[in-house]
Amino acid sequence: MTDLTRLGVKAIRDGVRAGDFSAREVAEAFNAAVADAAELNAFIVTTPDHALAAADAVDQARAAGNELGPMAGVPIGMKDLFATRGVQTSAASHILEGFAPEYESTVSQNLWRAGAGMLGKLNLDQFAMGSSNETSHFGNVASPWRKAGSNAAMSPGGSSGGSSSAVAARIAPAATGTDTGGSIRQPAAFTGICGIKPTYGRCSRWGVVAFASSLDQAGPMARSVEDCAIMLGAMAGFDPKDATSLDMPVPDWEAALSSDLRGKRVGIPKEYRMEGTDQSILDSWEQGKGWLKDAGAEIVDVSLPHTKYALPAYYIIAPAEASSNLARYDGVRYGLRELPDPGSGAGTSGSALQDMYAETREAGFGDEVKRRILIGTYVLSAGFYDAYYNQAQKVRTLVSRDFERAFEACDMILAPTTPTASFPLGSMNEDPLTMYLNDVFAVPASLAGLPAMSVPAGLNPDGLPLGLQLVGRPFEEQAVLDAGLAIEQRAGFTAAPEKWW
């Protein structure tokens, strides 16, 4: 029999429908692969029984002649930001360790309804705050990739690093991710897979642990553009429980996929040619232009003049929203509770509750989360709100207007996903600002709420994957997917990491 763990979403779904293999056989194969890859630390919690139960339900439905859903028989990894009923949802933090929700997130429920099963909860940067997957309370995630001639553990990107590592290592055919400032696209680029952040509001945020509410958006991560289109179709949809959810039909992105770009114009933003970008990234960008031109597209130059201000604006807006969202974790209602040492004298002056808050948050949050809470609280404080937060929101508006004007001249934009390929774990921990620069090409589309996708473009001289990013107009995921398919077909990216785990 074919090695089932080599198959993607479409191949598994179609194979189960045709009776080439059972959904249970698929689930068993991936459960075994997950158990064999513990060294990657991609999963915080594994749920083999969930995967098997979902598979058995699909097999029974097929035997009864019932119609199967678009994800029928496909076991996936679930990023540990999505609430899963009865299964720990920790956001990779100590403060939520052991929390098992009594409810299911809308996105995960949509996927279960479509026939998917859950292999487990995937590791991530704590509360989705990070670009390397090194801030998790449960330890670093390792990329399955290695630099040529080196055994150094490489970053799988962040925050969806558990998702990207699992998909690239072939221990999950697909996974959910969330993207606040690039956390689907950057890890996808680092590990040689596809990942799409849809238009803000396409996927419900209900039941997803919040980082920055005006930016957070769920999306799929898989090994092909078509698999992403299938999974996104299952994830998306209007949700009355989410005030920011888009009340509009979900297109059949899979059925409409086409790599014929004749009549389309692709914009190349001059501001994305930034100092410090690796030459291999710039070379792949040039190659990407050629691929899209070969697919029939016209290449045009566009300008996004406020690009250089997007990153600093993001690192004011996102921490501000995080400081508000994370105020709920206080040790009172759920999660961790730490009490002051009775011998310390704390709480004797009527401040016991405040002391409990302080002890709980000190123990429960990691350094990066604390850093962003402090930044956010500072920029929202009296005397600084206008100087920082309001100014950042004005910059956000300017960034959005840049895209609106650019789209008058083009249908989509092609840019690098990241300024570099993956880097060794621990190599950027000394300076948070250096780490933040990983998001420089991804953040603008997030601030504007636009659909954006990363597609593998090849390997650099060190044998590490490189990604190209496509950004589309609001609600035009189809154009992004089509252009991604054109790149995928011409890049012919079939490289896979050599197993070391």
N, C-alpha and C positions, 0 to 999 in steps of 0.2 A: 504494500500500500504506500501511496505517496506520504512523505513526511508532512503530516497535517500542520505542524507548526511553521512550515514554510509558506502556508497559504494566507492570503489576506481576506478582508471582509467579503468581497464579492465572490471569490472562489469558494469560500466556506459556505456562504448562503446558497449559492447555486448548486454546490455539490450535495448539500443536505436535501435540497428540494428534489434533485434528480435521483436521490437514493444511492449516490456513489459511496457515501459513508454516513454514519449516524451522527447526530448532534452530540450524543454521549461520547462517542469515540473522539470527537474534536475536543470536548471539554476535558476528557481524561488526558489527552496528549498535552494540552496547555497547562493543566494542573501539575503534571509531572515536570514540564519545562520550568514553571515558576519555582517549584521546590528545588530544582537543580541549580537555580540561579540566585540563591540566597546571598551570594557574595556581592552581587550588584547593589543590594539593599534598596531595590526599587519599590518593594511593597512594605508597608507598615503592618498590615493585616492581610492574611490570605483567607479566601472564602471558597474553598473547593466544593463544599456542599451546595452553595448557591449556584455555582456554575453547572453542577450536575443536575440539580433540580430544574433549572431553566432548560437544560438540554433535554431532559426526559419529557418535559412538557411539550417541547417542539416535536420530538419524535412521536409522541402520542397524537399530536394534532395532525402530523403528516399521515400517520397510519389511518386516521379517521377520515382523511380526505379533506381536512379543513384548510382554509387559506392560511399561508404562513406570512409572517411579518417581514419587513425589509431587512431586519437584523437577525432573522431566525437562525439559531444554531451558532451564533457568533459570541464567544466568551470575550469579554473586554476587561481592561483595567479601569478602575474608577478613582480619579484623583481625590485625595482625602480632604477635599473642601466640600464635596457634595454629601449632604445628609443622606444616610442610608439606614432605613428602619432596622433597629436591633443590632447594627454593626457599628463599631467605634468610628466616630468622625472627630478627628483631633486637630485638623489643620496643621499637623506635624508639630503641635505645641504640647508642652507639659500641662498648661493650664486647662486644656480640654482632654487630656489623656483619660481614657476610660469612659468618655461621654458616648452613650449609645442613644441616638434620637428615637423618638416614638413616631417619627414621620419620615417621608421620603421626599427628596428634592424633586421638582418637576422634571428636570432633565433626566435624572436617573429613572424616574417612573416611566417617562416616554420611551426610554431605551428598553426597559424590561417589557413594556407593552409591545414593542416592536420585535421581541423574541430574543434579545440579547441576554447573556448571563454574566455574572460578576466573578472574576478571578480573585479579586481582592481590592484593597484600598491602597492607592499609590502614594509613595513618599513625595515630598515637595519642600520647598523653602517655607519655613514657618510662617503661617498666615499669608502665604504667597509673596513674601517679602524677600527677594533675593534674585540673583542672576546666575547662580552657579550650583544651587542645591546643596549648599553647605550650612544653612541655618536651621535645618530640621533638628528638633529635639531627639529624633530617633536615628541620628547619624547621617553622614553624607551618602548621597547616591553616586555610584560610579558609572561613567559611560562605558558601554561595551567596546568602544573604540580605544585604540592605543596609537600614540605617535610612532611612526616607523623608527625602529631601533631603540625604543624606550619602553620600560614597564611602568612608567609613572601613571598613576590613576588620573584620568581626564574628567573634566566637568561635563555633565550631560546637559548643561544649561539650566536655567531656572525661570520661573518657579516650578514649571511642570517637568522637572527633571526625571522624576520617577516614571512619568508617562513616556517621555522620549526614550529613556533607557530601555524600558520594557518592550516597546514597539521595535526599536532598532535591534534588540537582542533576540527578537523572534520568540519572546515568552508571552506576548499578547499580540493578537492581530491588529488591535486598535485600542485607543484609550481616550478618555475625556481629558481635556485640559481647560485651564482658564487663562485669559489674557487680559492683563490690566495695563501693562506698558510694553508688551512683547513676550509674555510668558508662555505662549504657544509657539510663536514663530521662532524665537531665538533658540530654544531647546531643539526644535525640529531641525533647524539649520545645523546645529552642533552635532547631531546624530544621524544625519542623512535620511530623514523621513519628511513627510508632508504634514502641514498643520495649518488650519485656517481659523482666523478670528472673524466671525461674521459681523454684519452691521450690528451696532449696539442695539439691543432689544430683540434680536432674532431668537435668542435662547433665553428662557426664563432664568432670573437670578434667585427665584424663590427656593429656599433650602440650600443655598450655596453660602458658605461662610464668607462674610463680606470683608473685603480689604478697602477698596475705594469705589463706592457705589456708582458713581457717574462714569466709571471706566471699566469695571469688571464685566467680562463677557465670556461665556463658555463656548467651547468649540472642540472639534474632533482632531485627533492625531492618528495617522495611519501611514502605511508605506506607499500608498499611491493616491493620486488626485481623485480617481474614481471612488476609492474606498472612503475618502473624506466626504465626497458628495453624498454617498449613501448614508453615512453616519450622521452628517449634519441634517439631512432630511428627517431622520428619526428623532434627533434632539430638539429641533426647532419647533416653534408654534406659539400662538398667543396663549397667555396665562393671565387670567383675571386677578390672580393673587399677587402679580408683580406689576406695579404701577408704571414701570418703564417698558413693559412688554409690548411688542409691535402687534397691533390688531390687523394683520394682513395674512393672506394665504401663504402657505409654504410651497414654493415651486418644486417641481420634480427635477432637481438639479442633475441627477444621474441620467435620466432619459434625454435631457437636453444637451448633454456634454458634447462639445465639438471642438476640435483643434484647428478648424478652419477660421483664420482671423482676417480673411479678406474684408476690406472695408473698415477695419478697426485701426485706430491710432493709439500708439503706445508712447506715453510721455517719459522723458528722461530728465529728472530734476538735477540741474547743475550743482545745487547746494549739497547734494549727497556725496560729491567727490571731496571727502574731508581728509585733512591731514591726519596721518596715523593709521589710515586704512591699509590693510595688507595688500600688496601688489597682486596676490593670487585672487583676492576678492574683486579687485578692479578688473582683472583679466576675465574673470567669470562673468562679470557684468557686461563687458564688451561682447563676450560670446553669447550671452543671453539676448542681447539686441539682435544679433545675427539670426538666432533661432526663431525669434518672433517675426523678424522680417521674412524669413523663409516660410513661415506659416501664413504669410499674406498681409501682415500688419505693416502699417507705415510708422516709422520711428520719427518722433518730433521732440524738440527740446522744450522743456517747460521750466518755470521758476517757482520755487517755494521759499520765498525770501525770509520767512520767519523761522525756518527750520532750526537755526542755531539757538533760538530761544525756547524751543519746545521742551528740551530735556530739563533745564532749570525750572520751567513752569510746572512740568509734571512732578518734579520732586518737591514742589510746594503743595500742589493740589492733592496728590495721592496721600502724602503723610497727614495732611489736614483732615481728609475724610477718614483715614485710618484711625486717627486719634479719637474721633467721634465714634466710629463703629466699634472700636475695641474697649470703649468705656464700659460696655456691658459685662466684661469679664472681671468680676470683682470679688468672687468667692462667696457670694450670697446665694445665688439661685441654682447654679450648677457648676460642674467642673471642680478644679482644685480649690481648696481652702487652706490657707496657712495662718496660724495664730501666733501672735508675739510670744516670745519666751516669758513665762510668768516671772522669772527672776530678773528681767531686764528693767522692770519699772514701767514698761510701756503700757498705756491704757489706763494708768491710775488717775489721770487728770480728766477723765471723761472722753478720751479720744480713742477708746478701744476699737470702735468700728473703723475709723480712719487707719489705725495701725494694722487691722486685719486686711484692709484693702491693700495697703503698702506691702505687707509681707507676701500676700498672695500674688500680686502682680510682679514683685521682684523675683519670686521663685518661678512663676509660671511663664513669663515672657523671656525670650532670648535677647541677646544684645542688639541685633538688627531691628527687631520689633520695638524694643525700647527706644532706640535711636530715632525711628520714624515717628513714634508717638510723641517724643519730645519735640522734634522738629514741627510736627503738625500742631501741637498745643501752642508752641511759640508763635507760629504764623497766624494763628487764630486769636491770639490774646489781644487785649485792649492796647492800642497804640501801634500794633503791628499788622492788624487785619487789613487795613487799607494799603499799607506799604508793601505787603507781600501777597496775601491771598487774593485781594481784589485785582492787583496788577497781574498776577498769574492767570486769573480768569480772563482778563482782557487779552493776554497773549494767546490763550487758548482760542478765543474768538478769531484772532488774526490768523492763527494756524489753519483753522477751518476755512476761512475765506481764501487763503492761499490755494487750498485744494479745490474749492469751488471755481476759482479763476482758471486753475490748471486744467480742470475737466471741461472747460469751454474749448480747449484745444486738443484734448485727447479723451480716450475712453477708459484708459487705465494707466497706471504708472508702474514702471519697472525700476527697482533699486536693489542694492544689496540688503540682505536681512541683518547682517552683523558686520562690524568693522574687522573682525578677526575670526579665525576658526577657533575651535575649543582650546582651552588652556588647562594646565595641570591643576588639580585640586590643591588649594592652599596657596597658589601663586599670586593671588590678588587680594589677600585678606588684610594686608597692611593699610591699604588706602581705599575706603568705601567709594570715593569719587571715581577712582579708576574702574571699579566694578560697575558703577552706575553708567559709565560710558558705553557699556555693552548694549544698552538699549537705545542708543542715539538714532538709529535708523528705524526702529520699531515704534517709538513713542509718538511721533507725529500722527500716524493713522489712528492710534488709540485716543489721542486728545480729540480728534475729529469724529470718532465713532464710526470709522469706515471699515468695510470688509477688506481684509488683507491676508495673504497666504505666503508661506515659505515652501519652496520646492527645491529638492536637491539638484545641484548643478554640476557636481563633480567632486574631485579630491584635490587638496593642495599638495605641494611637494612633500609634506610630511605624512601623506596618506590619510588626512583628516577631511571629513565632509565639509562642503561649502553650500550655502543656500542662497537662492534668489527670491526676492520679495515682490509680490504683485499687490497693488492697492487699487481698489475700484470705487466707483461712485456709491453712495448710500443705496442699499437694497439690491445691488447688482453683483451678488455673489457669483452668478452664472458667468459673467465676463471674467472674473478672477479665476474661477475654476477652469474655464476654457483656455485661457492663456497659460495657466499652470499645466494643463494637459499638453499644450503645444511644446512647452519647455521639456516636460517629462519625456515625451516621445523622442525629442531630438537629443536630449542629454544622454538618454539610454543608461541612466544610472542604475546599475545592478550590484554595486559594491556592497558587501556586508562585512561586519566586524568579524575577525577571527576569534573563536571562542577561547577565552582564557579563564573564565570563571568555573 
